[in-house]
Amino acid sequence: GRWMTMHLLDLGHRTVFHVGRPEGPTDNTRTNGWRDALKERGVTAPDPIIVPDDDLEESVKAGRTLGRRGDETAIFAGNDETAIAVIRGLREGGRCGKPCLRASERAYGDGEIA
């Protein structure tokens, strides 16, 4: 999470929004890395959007919610499935077309969909 957030900030984004999963038994290092990177750069972390593990529709809703803000230019998703669902929500909300050119979206994962 830290590396990905630093990368997005290095691209010139003023902040990075985060859509992630609930903390597990070993803590949520992706969310913590995201928060640490923003703090290191002096950026106030926006509230993360935490979505259930088994409900991608909540990730789609998160994309719609972020898209309504109008100021989201970078979103870090906790895994590939969440990232794709967030992009779907952004598109459904009219925030980005094909391809999604107005927002940088990065995810972390090595699942089948990656």
C-alpha positions in Angstrom: 0.0 0.0 0.0 2.8 2.4 0.8 4.7 1.9 -2.4 1.5 2.2 -4.6 0.4 5.4 -2.8 3.9 6.9 -3.2 3.8 6.0 -6.9 0.5 7.8 -7.3 1.6 10.9 -5.4 4.8 10.9 -7.5 2.6 11.1 -10.6 1.3 14.4 -9.3 -1.9 13.4 -7.5 -2.6 15.6 -4.5 -4.2 12.8 -2.6 -5.1 9.1 -3.0 -8.4 7.6 -2.0 -8.5 4.0 -0.8 -11.1 1.3 -1.1 -10.2 -1.7 0.9 -11.3 -4.8 2.8 -11.8 -5.1 6.5 -8.8 -5.8 8.6 -7.9 -9.4 9.0 -6.3 -11.2 12.0 -2.8 -10.0 11.0 -3.9 -6.3 10.5 -4.4 -4.6 7.2 -1.0 -3.7 5.9 -2.2 -2.3 2.6 -4.4 0.2 4.3 -1.7 1.0 6.8 0.8 1.5 4.1 -1.5 3.9 2.2 -2.1 5.9 5.4 1.7 5.9 6.2 2.6 7.1 2.7 0.1 10.0 2.9 1.4 11.0 6.3 5.0 10.9 5.2 4.2 13.3 2.3 2.2 15.6 4.6 -1.2 14.8 3.1 -4.2 14.4 5.3 -5.7 10.9 4.6 -9.3 10.9 3.4 -11.4 8.4 5.2 -10.9 4.9 3.6 -13.9 3.2 2.2 -14.1 -0.3 3.7 -16.1 -2.8 1.7 -17.1 -6.4 2.7 -14.9 -9.2 1.3 -17.8 -11.0 -0.4 -19.8 -8.1 -1.9 -18.4 -6.5 -5.0 -21.6 -4.4 -5.4 -20.3 -2.4 -2.4 -17.1 -1.6 -4.3 -19.3 -0.5 -7.3 -21.1 1.8 -4.9 -17.8 3.1 -3.6 -16.8 4.0 -7.2 -20.1 5.9 -7.7 -19.6 7.7 -4.4 -16.0 8.7 -5.2 -17.1 9.8 -8.7 -19.7 12.1 -7.3 -17.0 14.0 -5.4 -15.5 15.2 -8.6 -12.0 15.6 -7.1 -10.8 12.0 -7.1 -7.9 11.6 -9.4 -6.2 8.6 -7.8 -7.8 5.6 -6.1 -5.9 2.7 -4.5 -7.9 -0.5 -4.3 -7.0 -3.3 -1.9 -7.2 -6.0 -4.6 -7.9 -6.5 -8.3 -11.6 -7.4 -8.0 -12.2 -4.3 -5.9 -10.4 -2.2 -8.4 -12.5 -3.4 -11.3 -15.7 -2.9 -9.3 -14.7 0.6 -8.4 -13.9 1.4 -12.1 -17.4 0.1 -13.0 -18.9 2.4 -10.4 -16.9 5.4 -11.7 -18.1 4.6 -15.3 -21.7 4.1 -14.2 -21.6 7.4 -12.5 -20.4 9.1 -15.7 -17.0 9.9 -14.2 -14.9 8.2 -16.8 -15.4 6.8 -20.3 -13.6 4.0 -22.1 -10.8 4.0 -21.3 -11.0 5.6 -17.9 -8.6 8.5 -18.5 -9.5 10.9 -15.7 -8.5 8.8 -12.7 -5.5 6.8 -11.9 -6.5 3.4 -10.4 -4.1 1.0 -8.9 -4.7 -2.3 -7.2 -2.7 -4.9 -5.4 -3.1 -8.6 -6.0 -2.2 -11.7 -7.9 -5.6 -13.3 -8.3 -6.9 -14.9 -11.5 -8.3 -11.5 -12.7 -4.9 -9.8 -12.4 
